[in-house]
Amino acid sequence: MKKIDLLVIALGAPLLVGVYENGSLIESKSFDEQASEALILALCDFNQKYHIQKIIYANTPGSFMGLKVAFVILKSYAIAKDCELFGVSGFALNAGGAIRANKNFCFVQENGQITLKKAEPTSFVLPQSLNGLSLSAQAEPVYCIEPV
C-alpha cells in the first residue's frame, strides 16, 4: 500500500481532505457533510486505499465544534492506527485571510494577534505541497477565544 499523509481542514464548510505522497498533493476531496460524518467517511475511504502515516489538521481558529470533533476523531484514529498527528494554523491554509467565526464576525490575524472583526471570510485551499507548513506536535485545538 502507498504510504501517504493527510491534511484535514475542518474549520468550516466544506470540509477539505488532501492526500500527500512525499509531501505533494496527489488527491483531494471536499465534503459538505458535518465534520462528524465527513471525517469518518474520509478516513474509511483513504484507509482502504492507502497506509496513512501522518495526519495534519487545521487546529485553529474556526468552528469550536468542528475543532473538537476533528480532534477527537483524528486523535482516536491516530492512536488506533499508530500514526502521527500534527496541528497547523488555519491562516497557513487560506493565505492569512479572515476565517469565519460566526455569521457576523471573522477571526483575523494582525501583528501576531488573533482578534474578531467584521470581515469577509477567505476560502481555504489545500496546498500543492506540505513543505513550508509550520506543523505543531501539540495537536490539541487552540481556542483563540474561550469556548462557551
N, C-alpha and C positions, 0 to 999 in steps of 0.2 A: 504494500500500500504506500502511496505517495505521502511523505511527511510534509505537513503544512502548518501555518499559523493562521489564526482567525483574528479579525478585527471587527468588533461589535460596537455599533453606535445606537444606543437605546435611549437617548436623551429626549426624544420626541418622535413624532410620526413623520415619515415612515421609519421603521427600524431597518438599519443597514448592516449587512454582514459581508465582509470581504475575505476571500481565501488567498493566502500568500504563500508562494513557494520561493524559497531563497530570498525572501524579502520583496518579491514582485507580485503584484496583483494578477491572479490567473482566473478568478471567478468572483462574481458578486451577486447578491440577492437583496431585494427590497421587500419588506413585509408591512402590510397595512394593519395586521392584527395587533392586539395589545402585546407588550413585551412578554408577559407570562405565557402566551400561546406561541408567539413567533420564535422565541428563543428555543423552546422545546422542539418545534418543527425544524429549525435550522440545525440544531445540534444533532438531531436524529438523522437528518439528511446527510450532513457533512461527515458524521461519524461512520456512515456506511461506505462512503467513497474515499475517505482519507484517514490518515493517522494524524490526529491533532496533537501537536507538540506544545503549542503555546497559544493562549488566548489573551488578547489585548482588548480592553473595553474602555469607552469614554466614561470616566468615573466622576466628572464634574464639568461645569454645572448643568443643571437641567431639571427635568421632572423628578421630584423626590421619589415618587412611586416607581418610575422607570429605573432610577438608580438602584433602589432597594431590590426590586425584582431581578434586575440584571445581575447584581452582585450575588444574590442568594443562588440563583440558578447556575451561573458560571462558576462560582466557588465550589458548589456541590459537584458539578461536572469535573472540575479540575482535580478535586480530591479523589473522586471515583476513578478517573482515568489517568491519574498521576501525570498531569500536565501543568505547566507553569501558567500563572495568571498575573497580568500586569494591568495597571491603570494608565490612562493618558488623558490630558485635559481636552475637553470638547473644543476649546479655542484652537487647538492644533489641527482640528478636523473641519474647520469652517473659515480658515484664513483669518482668524482672530475677530470674526464678526459677532454680532449680537446673537444670543441664544435665548429662545423663548422661555420665560419663567411662568407666565400665566397669560390670560388673554389681553392684559393691559401693559405688562412690563416684560423687559428682557434683561438678562444678565449681560453686562458689558465689562470688558477689561480695559482699564485705563491706568497707566503708570504703575502696573503691577497689582492694582487693586480691582476686585470684582464688586460691582455695585448693580443696583436695579435702576433701570431708566426706561422711559418710553422710547422705543426704537423698533424698527422693522427687523425681524429675525433673519439671519443668514442661513442658507441651506447647508447641510453637512455634505461632505464629499469624501468618499473612500480614496485615499492617496494611491497613486500608482506604485509607490514604494514605501516600505516601512522605515527605510533609512532616514535618519534625521528626526524621527519622533522621539520625544523625551518620555521614556517609559518609567513608571514608578512601580517598584516591587510592593509598595504599600497600596494594595488594590482596593481597599475599602472605599466606599463612596465618600467624597469630600463635599460636605454641605457648605455652601457659601453663606447661607443664612440659616438660622435654626429651623429644623422641620417642625411642623405643627403636630 
